[in-house]
């Protein structure tokens, strides 16, 4: 399977991920390192910008119509797959 998501951040950070959950987790962990006014943490999907955090916005921005809904569904799908494989990091509701 080829790279699907790429996370980029200040200081030339760049890492590729197969899953949205992993890319999102990495991007969120890099937000505290985004100190300058023009520094950004980005997630690209197949080289298209889909998520960005910068100091001008209080919360990360999803880029493009329908992107949030599509990625929310993907997040749920990947979470269910993790649970089926016994890899869930989420607390149990039982």
N, C-alpha and C positions, 0 to 999 in steps of 0.2 A: 504494500500500500504506500502511496506517495505522501509527501508532506501536504497537509491540508491547512494548518494554521501556523502562523508565525507571530511571535511576540517580539516587539522591539521596544527599547527603552534607552534612556540617556547612557552615556559612556560606552556607546557602540554595542550594547547588549542586543543579542539576537538569538532566539531559540525556536526550533520547529517542533510542532506537536501534531499527533494524529487526531486527538480528541479535543472537543471544545472545552470540556470540564478542565482538562489539564492546562490548556492555554489560558483560560479565564483565571484559574487559581494562581498561575505564575504572574499574570499581568497585575492582579490585585495585590500580590506580595511586593511588587515593584513600585507601587504608588508612593510609598513613603520616600523613595529615592528621587522622586520627581520634584526637585526643589526650585529650579529656575523657572522664570516666567514663560520661557519658550520651550521647556522640556515636555515631552509627551511619552506616555506609555501607549502603545498601539497593538492591536491584534489585526492581522490580515488573514483573510481566507482566500487561498489560491491567488495571492498577491493583490487582493482588493481590500481596502480598509473597511472594517466592519465595526470596530470598537476603539474608542480613544479616550484617554484621561489626560487632562491638562489643568493647569492652575487657573484657567479662566472660567471653569465650570465646577460647580460643587460636586457633581456626580459624573461618572463616566457617560459618554454619549455613544449610542448605537447609531451607525451610519446607514442610511438608506431605508426606504419604505419597506415595512414588513420584516426588517432584520431582527428586531427584538423578539417578535413572535416566533420566527423560525428558529432562533437560537434557544429560546426558552423550551421549545418542543425537543430540540436536540439535547439540551441539558437533561430533560426528563428521561429521554430515551437512553442516554449514556448512563444515567443513574440507575435505571432499572436493569441495564445490562451488568453493571457493577454488582448490584445486589444478587443477580442470578449467578454471577461468578464468585460470590462470597467476598468481594473486595470493597464493600461499602465502608466509607469513612463516616457516614451519617449515623447519628444515634438511633438506636432501635426504638420503635414505638410500642413494642410488646410489653 
